Amino acid sequence: MTSSDDPKQDAVKKTRKELEQFPAPVLERYEIALEKLTGRLADETCQLWAHEGLEIARKTVRSWEAAAEFFDASVDVQRQLPSGQFLKWAKTGTSLCEDSPSLAVAFFNSSPRAMLRLRPRYIDDWANVCRALYRGTWKSSALACRLFEATPDLLETLSFEEFCHFGEFLEILSRRSYDQAGDALAAGSILFPKITGDVDRFINLAQIVAEKSWRETAVLFDSATAALVELGTPHRAPLISLARRLVITGVSDAARVLRDGANTVNRVPADNRDRLLEMTDSIAAVSAPSAPEFLKIVPEILERVTFDQMGQWQAEGIKTARESEEAAVAYFKLESPSSQEMLDSLSSSIELSRVRDVIQMYSLALTGRSIDVQAAAQLTEKNIGWFQGELPTTEGTTIYMPSVINRYTTKEENFGFFKVISTHQIGHIEFGSFAFDFNIPSNLFGDLRPRLPGASELKASKKAEEASRNKTAKKPSVVIFGHEAPVEREPVTTEPAAEIKPPVFLTDMSRFFDLFKERRLALDAFTVLESSRVDGSIADLYPGIMTMYTMVREASLDSRPDVTELPAREAMIEFMIRVSLGQVDEMLVPSQHIEAALKLRKLIRQVTNVEAIVEDAAEATIRAYSILIEIKNEELDDDEFEQLEPEDEGNSGDDDDVVDHEQVIQQFMGQYSPDGEGDSQEEGSDDQEFENEGEDDYTSPQDVDYRGEFKPELSQLLSQMQMMENGEMSEGGEMQQITQEQLEEMMKNAPEMEMEQTEGEEGGDQQVSEMIENLMKELQKRDPENQQFQPGPSQHVDEDGGPLTATEPDTYTYPEWDFRANEYKPNWCMVHEKIMADGEPNFFRETLADNQGLVAQIKRQFELVIPEMYRKQKRLEDGEEYDLDAVLEALIDLRVGVSPDEKLYWRRNKNERSVAVAFLLDLSASTAEAIDEAKKPSDDWGAPDDPVEYMVWLRSRRSEGLRRTYKRIVDVEKEGITLLVNSLEALGDMYGIYGFSGYGRENVEFYTIKDLDEKFSDIVPRRIDRIAPLHATRMGPAIRHATAKLAEAEARSRFLFLISDGRPQDRGYSREGVEKEYAVHDTRQSLIEARDLGITPFCLTVDKAGHDYMKTMMEDFSYEVLSDINLLPKRLPQLYRNLTT
Amino acid sequence: MATEQKFNERNIEEYFVSDEPFYIPTSDEIDIFEAAYRQRVPILLKGPTGTGKTRFVEHMAWRLSEGLTARNPGDKALNGKGEKLPLITVACHEDLTASDLVGRYLLDADGTRWIDGPLTRAVKFGGICYLDEIVEARKDTTVIIHPLTDHRRTLTIDKLGSTIDAADGFLLVVSYNPGYQNALKDLKHSTRQRFVALEFDFPDEEREAQIIAHESGCDSETAARLARLGLKIRNLREHGLEEGASTRMLIYAGRLIKEGVSQRRACQVSVTWGITDDPQVQRSIDEVVTSIFA
């Protein structure tokens, strides 16, 4: 064998030999590649190729792997490259290998696929782009490798230029975080194919984000994936450009812009989208920070106004933006009053939130009760039996309204509609729908109620009957239902039945519905009749509203289903509804039920009389039911209907009852022993019974829109609780605790629940039990007995012991007044002064935003204070001019020989306002009490004593989602303070805000929210946010401490404004008997001390029972007892003004 | 040439209520007043503005003079000099001093001259002296009336250095409005415990409708609605309104309606705008008005 024979073979052999030094795969791959390449490459090239492989392998210890990859990839790569380029490729790999073999591996590995997309002249650039990511670390190399690997896929959508940009972006980002860059790479690979055409623009945006705030890139990619993809191509580019522009100005994060923008654009009709983006652009041009706010708020705006109207709103905003950036942001956030006003004036819709206060006061005027007005959705959320989120309804104490009314084209009409639906719901309360009493006789009917048997009684008596029949053939046991004793009716008069307990009903309404077998039908009849009655009373008492009412009714009629489409019984109910809505002509009824229809119509007319009370509606229901139950619910043809003649005017006067009483009684007695059926229907078989031949299941009629949902039974239950509190339920006063079982029983039988139960078949049981639980809670909240403030477990600590010494910083000791000993206990209490922790500023902002009307009003009031500073003061010893009256008097006195008064002058006193005031807020645990209906959850007592721990505890509670939905006294205190502080800043008075609480004499906590000499700053609202109920109320020391602070203040008039929710109490401060007085007297003493120092104390309490002890505590001092805590925010500034001027 | 007298001027002692003032009693206040008068026990009328306190006093002054007393019909109450019982009304205000009630020296060409104040005149002449809204007066005035309200029945005039015994027919009647809150102004106990107190409140709907119809001359339907409006607005007391709508206010509305002003407008100007400045409360009241009146 001669080596010179074939230089090529020699070279190969040589190479082989060399390659043998490396691990086996290198040689193997070489052989495979060689075999394929031989013939395709010139020998020389082939040698150079092999040589390059060797080079690579030799580079470093690990580079043999790269060499193996190199050989591997070569076959495919060679196919796509001319030999010169092929070698260049190899060289590129080699040089990569110098940096890191893994880079080379990745390079070679992805080359075959990458070459499909990559022009050969870019190979170097490609390698460089990827290499740029490599900074000698493991992480950087991994990232570079990933980019190599991702290249083939990326290049499917990106041009090489775009790819380079992406690489640059990754490089920039990787300087901050390799992980982020890696994520971006992965996200990009997914995103880019979906947004082809806008990739470069997006990368550009991403790059800027990476430079400005690299942490946000991940979010950017996320929201881009979510938002941009959905967005149609034409709007993607402008949106991205917009985002880019905003990011450059540094005002907003791009992710949000993309997300909100895409969301908004998608919600706008297609032909307005360009316009929308233009609008945003023009906003961005004047105020960059406003643009994202605009994008975000657009959907909300469009719920109220048309797109064109929004244009006007936006134009106004731009004007604002030219004046002030801040104002513009508020404007586009819809937080500034001018913005809302503008929107209001443009929109014809009525928002509940804007008219809520008016309606609330309107309801109060009409009913004389404090009725809350809430969005209907809130009742649904409570899940206590109401399911329609947008229909008006009430549960007896609150009326629930749709959140927006946008039915008509003008504001007036929309408000008119709003007023109609509220008046109807208020009507249910005003005219006593829920005050139904089974035993009260009706005004217009012969009472049937006491003579009818209840379902449970019937069942009971039947059992008894059977039992007695089984025993002996005694005399036929006739069941008599108390004909003669209507009021005190024994449930069942037969002797054996006495063994069975008479049924207990939670409400009179339940007892009433218990009379009926088909409760659903009874409820529907009652709903129509009772609503008609309410409408009737409204028509009589409030003729002013009738124009709108009629309009609404007519609209309601138009949306009613066609009577002829309905089966007979439903058609009759529908007929009743139509009568009640005032339809007179073209009244279609089934021909065979004309008689019944006439009677039903008469019933409606009867209950519409002003004299009718809820019990009349109930009596009418019995009659309507007895008529309706006889009508089979069968399908009828159109020709089986005929028109009912309108009644003639004079005819309405006859007083005959539409039904025969005895017959009805017989009918009701027979309800449960139908002729054809056996005794199988013991329980819960109500549904199956009427599925007889040709009869449809009975379905309740569609709700009348303006009347909304009517749930008499539940509402009665809920409002009973409330009424007991107000002392309105005199005879039912000692209502026993309602048990869960009773509730379940009621819910099982309540007709108003039936529909929902059948609807939510799967998991229905669970739903029901959940609902019952909620209802239980709701009831407990309303139970006045639970509402009394019960002080925590009284750990009796000996109050003896000696004086305390303040050793720690920020602690102070004060004496306490012992009225029994008539002397001070020196250094008896220790006050710990702390600065209130910071919270969120949102509360402050939101409160101001929510109460704009009030804010403006207070501001106006306070502005009036300024002229008051120039009041004319009479009878001064010195002044501008003589007071003529005084001079005369003096002269006369001189003549008469009496010594004259020397105060002869008056002066227009430029009363420089020099006021210092300290507000002292009671933060005792009782301020956690909910206002009105709700009681604070009992687990609040588990609150840790240490305030710091308490805060942690509170936060954890909040994060657990146990959000309070009710308002506490302390919340109202906070609101009041917020509004006041806002106005005080305008007035320029010196003021401090302090909170106090504590436990025991050595732990009086005194929290500084704003010190007297502290300037108002952002921190004050944040501290206000943290105002929360703590422990007990030891007023004396807190007052003394505040007094001490005030005494140092340099002001002509100084005030101490105490806001509390009850009598002072604390351990050893207010125990039983005489000690109660102790606290009151000490507090009084501390106030006297304050007065002696020239400080005027004033006490505002929200404790309704405050009059008794306040008389003692505040004798000769001013105070006020607020009857309604909700007035506090309003009253506080008024009082402040009166007090300080 | 003497100028023609176009006005009706008379001394306060000569002010008698000669025509029967319209008054519908709500309970036994007439009997109580008469009993108190016979015993010369001073009377305190409490109640919100516009509930008929002043009208009641006028009515009683007339009634007593006419001798329509319940127990002895025809037995006229006289001023102690065999004359009719005058009614002397003083509306108290915050600048009202003791000398405004008792009297003062005036400067004359010849020197000083003493002029009796209304209270002094009532004491001397014998009659009902009615101090309206007594809490408004300065504190020193209340002290003046103390000796008049107990067994002494005397008025001390320190500037004259004299004491006057009240004429037999004299009776002091004061009124005050406990108002929405007694925080800042209240009658001192030493004062208030010298009176028999009669509480006044708004009449019930039916009576009020009668009163409105009578006083304003509007038709009974309108009067009934006005009474209903009053009732509804009073529900807002302590919830935005410091005082409920007075009957007087409703009567004014009725009068305007009688003059042809539209019902809603009449209520707006005489009730809504009069009762509050708070735009939101006004709006709410307006809604009640537009519900009741077409």
Interface residues (C-beta under 8 A of the other chain):
Chain A: D357 V358 I359 Q360 M361 Y362 L364 A365 L366 T367 G368 S370 K419 T423 L541 Y542 P543 G544 I545 M546 T547 G853 Q857 L888 E889 L891 I892 D893 R895 V896 V898 S1118 Y1119 E1120 V1121 S1123 D1124 L1127 K1130 N1138
Chain B: S99 R104 Y105 L106 L107 G111 T112 K159 Q181 A183 L184 R228 K232 I233 N235 L236 E238 H239 G240 R264 D278 P279 Q280 V281 R283 S284 I285 E287 V288 V289 T290 S291 I292 F293 A294
